[in-house]
């Protein structure tokens, strides 16, 4: 039963990744593109955690935490670059 739920979740998050990729490419503003990239990071984190549950290995959860931290920092840096034109003051 868990295999069916994991397969469904993989499909849902895969479709979500494709839709957010479409928003990154065709976003009308740069804010939409930044938000779509942040959403893609969240979807990738979900896929990594699902794969960890599927494999039964705990190291994927640690990898998901690292990707979450890098995704947050990169989103903040990209927003600061868009707003101010410079990341480091």
C-alpha positions as a printed Julia matrix, in Angstrom:
89×3 Matrix{Float64}:
  0.0    0.0     0.0
  2.84   2.41    0.81
  4.32   1.78   -2.65
  1.14   3.03   -4.29
  1.1    6.16   -2.13
  4.78   6.83   -2.87
  4.25   6.38   -6.61
  1.32   8.79   -6.53
  3.35  11.32   -4.53
  6.32  11.01   -6.93
  3.97  11.67   -9.86
  2.35  14.68   -8.17
  5.64  16.32   -7.26
  7.06  15.56  -10.71
  4.12  17.32  -12.34
  4.51  20.2    -9.88
  8.18  20.51  -10.91
  7.21  20.71  -14.56
  4.58  23.35  -13.89
  6.96  25.5   -11.86
  9.58  25.11  -14.57
  7.0   26.55  -16.97
  6.54  29.5   -14.58
 10.3   30.05  -14.41
 10.51  30.21  -18.19
  7.39  32.29  -18.85
  7.09  34.33  -15.64
  5.97  37.86  -16.46
  8.14  39.42  -13.75
 11.33  38.53  -11.99
  9.44  38.16   -8.7
  7.38  35.38  -10.27
 10.55  33.66  -11.4
 12.11  33.92   -7.93
  8.99  32.48   -6.32
  8.89  29.66   -8.87
 12.55  28.8    -8.19
 11.83  28.69   -4.47
  8.86  26.42   -5.14
 11.08  24.18   -7.24
 13.5   23.86   -4.33
 10.62  22.83   -2.06
  9.46  20.25   -4.61
 12.97  18.83   -4.92
 13.19  18.57   -1.15
  9.89  16.67   -1.11
 11.14  14.31   -3.83
 14.35  13.63   -1.91
 12.41  12.86    1.27
 10.04  10.6    -0.63
 12.99   8.76   -2.12
 14.47   8.39    1.36
 11.21   6.86    2.59
 11.15   4.57   -0.44
 14.74   3.4     0.11
 14.48   3.35    3.91
 17.74   5.29    4.3
 17.99   8.23    6.7
 20.83  10.02    4.9
 18.38  11.49    2.38
 16.73  13.48    5.15
 20.04  15.14    5.97
 20.57  15.9     2.29
 17.11  17.47    2.18
 18.01  19.7     5.12
 21.18  20.86    3.39
 19.3   21.63    0.18
 16.68  23.54    2.2
 19.35  25.75    3.76
 21.07  26.4     0.43
 17.71  27.1    -1.22
 16.76  29.64    1.42
 20.09  31.46    1.22
 20.03  31.5    -2.58
 16.48  32.88   -2.64
 17.41  35.68   -0.25
 20.56  36.47   -2.23
 18.68  36.55   -5.54
 16.0   38.83   -4.07
 18.64  41.21   -2.72
 20.33  41.26   -6.12
 17.07  42.09   -7.87
 16.12  44.8    -5.37
 19.5   46.46   -4.8
 21.72  45.31   -7.64
 24.32  44.08   -5.18
 24.4   41.12   -2.81
 27.17  42.21   -0.46
 27.09  45.75    0.85
